[in-house]
Amino acid sequence: MVAQGIHTVKSRRSALVAAIFLMATSAIGPGFITQTATFTTKLGAAFAFGILASILIDFVVQLNIWRIVTLTRMRASDVANAAIPGSGHLLAVLVIVGGLFFNIGNIGGTGLGLNAIFGLDPKIGGAISAVFSIGIFLSKRAGLAVDRFIIFAGILMIVLTLYVAFVSGPPVGDALFQTVLPDTIDFATITTIVGGTVGGYITYSGAHRLLDRGMVGVENLPAVNRAALTGITVTGLMRYVLFLAILGVVASGVVIDTSGQGANPAAQAFQAAAGNVGLRLFGIIFWAAAITSVIGAAYTSVSFITAFKQDISEHARNMATVVFIAISLVCYLLMTTPPAAMLVFVGGLNGLILPIGLSIFLFAAWKREDLMGGYRYPRWLLALGVLVCALTWYMGYKSAGTIFSLLG
């Protein structure tokens, strides 16, 4: 009995850590890194306000989504269908399509990472990485393999980025000041960075991982809340450290190309900060961020397939995930949009998807407490959710045209 209890505790802890890192590595993917380099080059220290806005929005969105999914014991699309019949199918289509676009960019990110490390053609590097991801989902213990690899890659990203931030010597005082009093506020920038960190599939990645590992119900709610808050805190600190690393380069006067066909803004910043060593470190960080995002985007997007087939087995879902990655790879190999531009665009696209799903979930929390076993949903959390939802709708309205122009 004691051994069984210890195993249960370890299993719970493992599930929570895996969910934290899946959410965190999905939120700090190649899109976010490229967006951070692009917008820091454009706005300088004023972009710190965009980082802060994304963190605050992230807190509210993730606390609501994780709570509702684990209390209802249902996937996001099933919650949506129960709250508003048919809306789950709409949400599933939006997340799967958004996840596909994101994964095309993620595979492009793995190619850029291997290009920085080994000088490989990005298309070849993307193909190698996609095959590696497929291998993980084909393994006999796919769930455990996903968890362990994502935790390892997440820790590696954090350590290496801290080093580059220290070397680049950013103007920390100016950054902290403009975090709350920016010179410029750009809604398209904030929508894109929010989409790249909590939009689309990212919103549901950690919650669905907890659901698959059985961390559900009111009895697990305190642990789920701690996991969500820990994940968002770690993610927020990582975002800010990455921003400081690039700001140090921009503030020193280095000119970064953000629009050329072969532009890789973050790679230029890391190389300027620490020479060829910095370029190689960037490659490792970028590949780790991209490959974990390929896995996270594929896993979470395919988890929405239950909206159309409720009784799908875990093996069938893993096979569907393999097909999803393969389709993403083919699209990447055929596309002509520069990978860096695609990574910025997909963040914006997912930022436009975010308010749709959030609106449905808040309606469920407000009107369908029966789905949560009669649990009375905290009114303060619901009120914050409504405010954030209104803000994301407004930002999406103001920035849609700018976001889609990125594909040009």
C-alpha positions, 0 to 999 in steps of 0.5 A, a space after each residue: 500500500 505504501 509503495 502504491 501511494 508513493 507511485 501515485 504521488 510520483 505519477 501525479 507530480 510527473 503529470 503536472 510537470 509534463 503539463 507545465 513544460 508542454 504548455 511552457 515549451 509550446 508558449 516559447 516556441 520558434 514563433 515567439 522567439 522570432 516574433 520577439 526578435 522582430 518586434 524588439 528590433 521594431 519597438 526597442 524597449 517599448 516591446 516590454 509592455 507587449 511582453 507584460 500584456 501577454 503574461 497577464 492575458 496568459 494568466 487569466 486565459 490559462 487559469 480559466 481553461 485549465 480549471 474548466 477542462 479538469 473540472 468537466 473532465 472533458 476535452 475543450 471541443 466537448 465542453 464547447 459542444 455541451 455549452 453551445 451545440 455545434 460550437 465544439 466542431 467549429 472550435 476543433 476546426 479552428 484549432 486544427 487549422 491554426 495548429 497546422 499553420 503553426 506546425 508548418 512554421 514550427 518545422 521551418 523553425 527546426 530547419 532554421 535551428 539546424 541551419 544555425 548549428 550545422 549550416 544545413 539547408 533549412 528544408 533538409 533540417 526541417 525534414 530531419 526534425 519532422 521525421 524525429 518527431 514522428 519517431 517519438 509518436 511511433 514509439 511504444 511508450 509515446 506518452 512517456 517519451 513526449 513528457 521526458 523529451 519536452 522536460 529535457 528540452 525546456 530546461 536546456 532552453 532556459 539555461 542557454 537563454 540566461 547565458 546569452 541574456 547575461 552576455 548581451 548586457 541589455 539596458 535593464 532599467 529602461 526595459 523595466 520602465 517601459 514595461 509599464 510606461 511604454 513609448 509606443 503601444 502597437 495592437 498588432 504586435 500585442 495580438 501577435 505575441 499573445 497568439 504566439 504564446 497562448 493563442 490557438 492550440 497553445 491554450 489547451 495543450 497543458 489542460 489536455 495533457 492533464 486530462 490524458 493523465 487523469 488529473 481531473 476533478 475538484 480533488 485535483 483542483 489545487 494542484 492544477 491551479 499551482 501547475 498553471 501558475 507555475 507554468 505561466 510564471 516560468 514562461 513569463 520569466 523566460 519570455 522576459 529573459 529572451 527579450 532582454 537578450 535581444 534588446 541588449 543587441 538592438 540597444 548596442 546599435 546592431 542592425 538586424 534584418 527582419 524582412 529578407 527572404 533568408 532573414 533569421 532575426 533571432 540568429 543575428 541577435 544571438 550571433 551579435 551578442 556572443 559571436 559564433 558561439 552565440 549562433 550555435 547556442 541560438 541554433 540549439 535553443 531554437 531547435 529545442 523550442 521548435 521541436 517541442 512545439 512541433 510535438 505540442 502543436 501536433 499532440 494538442 491539435 489532434 486531441 481535438 479530433 474527438 469532436 468528430 470521433 469520440 471513441 478514438 483509441 490512443 494508438 489511433 490518435 498517435 497515428 493521426 498525429 504522425 499524419 498531421 506532422 507529415 502533412 505539415 512537413 509537405 506544406 513546409 517543403 512546398 511553401 515559398 513564404 520565408 520561414 521567419 515571416 511565417 512564424 510571425 504570421 501564425 502567431 497573429 492567426 492564433 491570436 485571432 482564434 483565441 477570443 472565439 474559444 475563450 468566449 465559449 468557455 466563459 459562457 460554459 463557466 457562467 451558464 453550465 455549472 452542471 458540467 462541473 458537478 455543480 461546482 460554483 465557479 469563482 466570480 472574480 476569475 469569470 470577471 477577469 476572463 470577460 475583461 480579457 476576452 473583450 480585450 482580445 476581441 478588440 485587439 483582433 479587430 484592430 490588427 487583423 489586416 496587419 497580421 494577414 499582410 505578413 503573408 505578402 
